[in-house]
Amino acid sequence: MTCLVKKTRLQSYARHVDAPVVMNRLEAPCGAGGGPPAREGPHGRPLPPTLPFPAYVGFDTCARSPNIKELYVLQLHLDHVGIPPEGCAIFTAKRQVEALKELYEKFNIKVDVAGIQAEEIGHLYFKANPFGSRYSYAESYAVVLHEHRIVLIDECDNPKLVFERFRKLYSDYTIAIMRVPYSHSAVSYLNNPRQVHPHWLADNKAKEPYASNVLPKVLPSLLDVANPSDKI
């Protein structure tokens, strides 16, 4: 039997507007009314060390450092397509290779893109244009990089479920999962780094890490250099 829970007006509004609305203490970003910073665990005790994540690996526009050697672009929304440094190798899901190449070419960025095995997880998002607003489906992917012993999970409709599935399948790997805006129609959210610690939360809206396990935006995106007509 499905149990339906009536949402408050605040919760309903938060699902349609990517605003810093506090759903509860766990979903609030650190430093925005969400309780103690990620370095503190229950009863103020220090959390265990964050799992290792290679500094030379980029995820969409996020990384520990802009000086990356490998970039994995796992969805094609302009705000997730990072502009890599010179000499950086770019990877995406096999079925997205040609589309990603065309996007870079549209912005006069000459790069080589290689396809890798990836699992489509997909997500709904709120799309607004001059003709109205509606929810649309977007392809997004998760990849397991065995050579680095890491898992990258892009935006999806049920982050908690997907995160737990990969954590059980690859218990000795490090996971980085992308923050999902509240404007997306997600079943669950993992938007506080404490919820994924000692794994990593990638946040393509944050320019600085607000916790020890946050991968902030360190690369410019195609959205940053797009014309107004490209953003519609």
N, C-alpha and C positions, 0 to 999 in steps of 0.2 A: 504494500500500500504506500502511495506517495503522500508524504506529509507536506502540506503547503504552509509556509510561514508568511504572515502578512507583514509587508515591509512598511516602515515609517516613511514619511515624506522625505526626510533627510536622506535615508538610504536610497530611495528611488531616484532622488535628484543626483546623488553621487554616482549612480550607475550611468548617467547620461552626460555628466559634465566632469571633465578631468580636473577637478578642483581639490585642494587639500582638505577635504571633508573627512573628519575622523569617524570611521565606521565603528571601530572599537580599538582598544589599546594595542592589540597585536597588529592591526592593519595600518595604524598610523605610522608615517615615516619617522625615524629617529630625529629628534630635534624639532618635531612639529606636533608636540603634545602626545607623543606615543610612549612616554615613560622613559626609563633610563637608557643610555646609549647601548649599542650592541655589545660592547665589551663587558657588560655586567650581566650575570645570569641570575637565577632565583636567589632571593635573599641578599642581593648585592655581591654574590661571589663571582670571581672572574670566570669568563667562559673559556673553554679549551681553545688552543690555537686554531686559527683558520687553516683549512686544508690548502696545500700548495696549488697555485695556479700559475702557469708559465707567463712571464712578463712579455714574451715575444708573440703571444697569441691574441688576436683581436676578435671580437664578437659583435657584428653589425657596426656600431660606432663606439663600442665600449672596450676598454682594456685597462690594464694596470699602468701602461705607459704608451704614449703615441709611437714609440720606436719599436713597432712590431714587424715581424717577418712573415706572419701568416694572418690573413683576415678571412673569417667565415661569415658570409652574409646569408642569413637564413630566412629572410623575407624581403619583398621588393618595395615596400613602402619607402618613399624617399627619405624619411627621417631615420630609417634603419640602414640605408645603404651608405656605408662609410667610404670616404675618399682616402685611400691608403697612401702611406709614404712610398717614395720611389723604391722599386726593387722588391716590394712586398708581393707575395703570392696570394691570390684570391681564390677562394673556394665557395661553392654553393651546391645546393641539391641538383642532381643531374638534370631534372626537368626544368630548372630555372636558368640554366647556363646561358642560353641564347637571349632570353629576356633581360638578364642582368647585363650582358654585353651591350645590348641595344641601349639600355639606360645609361651606361657609362659613355657610350658613343654620342648619345644625345647631348651630353654635357662636355663633349670634346675631351674626355679623359681616356687615354689609351692604356688599357690594361689587358692582361690575359686572365681568363676565368676558367678554372677547372671544375669539373663535376665530381661529386662524391656521393656515396650512399647515404641517404638521409630518410628519416621517417616523417611523413607529413602529419602535423598535429592540427594546423589550421586554427582560425579564430574569427569571430564576428567583431565588427567595429562599427561605430556610428559615423556614417558618411554624410557630410553636408555639402551641398552645391547650390548654385542659383535656382535650381529647379525643385528643391526640397531636400529633406533629410530622411535617411533610412539606414537600417542595418545591412551591411554587406559582408560577404565572406572573403577572407584573404588567406592565401596559402602561407603557411609558416612551418618550420621544420625543427626537428631535433637531430643532433648528430652525436655519434660516439667516436671519439678520436683515441683509438687504442694506443697509438704511439706516444700520446701525451698523457694517457690515463685520465681523460676528462670527458665530460658530457656537456654539450651546449643545448639548452632548451629555449626556443624563442617563444614569443607570445602565443598563448593558447587559451581555450575556453575553460579549462579546469586545471590551473597550475598545480594545485595541491595534489590532485590525483596523478598527474603526469610526473611530478617531482618524486612522489613516493614510489611510483613504479620503477623509475630509473634508479632510484637510490637502492632499492632492493635487488635489482638486476645487476648493478655494478657497485657493490657495497664498498669496494676499495678504490673507487674512482672519485675525482672531484667534479662536482656539478656546478655549472653556472646557469641560472635561470633568469630570463628577462622579466622585468617588472611589467605588469599589465595595467594600463590606465583604467580608471574607473569608468571612463566613457565607453569601454568595451563591454559587451554583454557576456561577462564571464560568470561561471558557476561559483568559482572561488577565486581568492586573491592571495598572493604571497608577496606583499609589498613592504614588509618590514624585514630588514636583514636578520633580525633575531629569529625569524621563523625558519630560515634556511641554514643558519649557522650550524656547523662550521663550513658549510658550502658557501657559494657566492651568489649575490643578487646583482644582475646587470641592470643599470638604470640609464637609459639613453636620454633622460631629461636632466640628469644631475651632472654638473660640470666638476664637482669635487666629491670625493668619497666621504659620505656622512657616517660611515662605520668601517671597521677594519675589513669587512668582507663584501664591500661594494665595489663593483667595476663601473666607474663613471664614464660619461661620454668624453673621449679624448681625441676623437677624430671628427673633422667636419663631415656633414652628411650632404647628400645631393639636395636635400631640402634647403640647406643653408645657402646654396648657390643657385637655386631655382628662380625662374621668373614668376611673377604673380599668377600667370596663366597656367603654369605647371603645377601650382599648389591646389588648384581647384579639383 
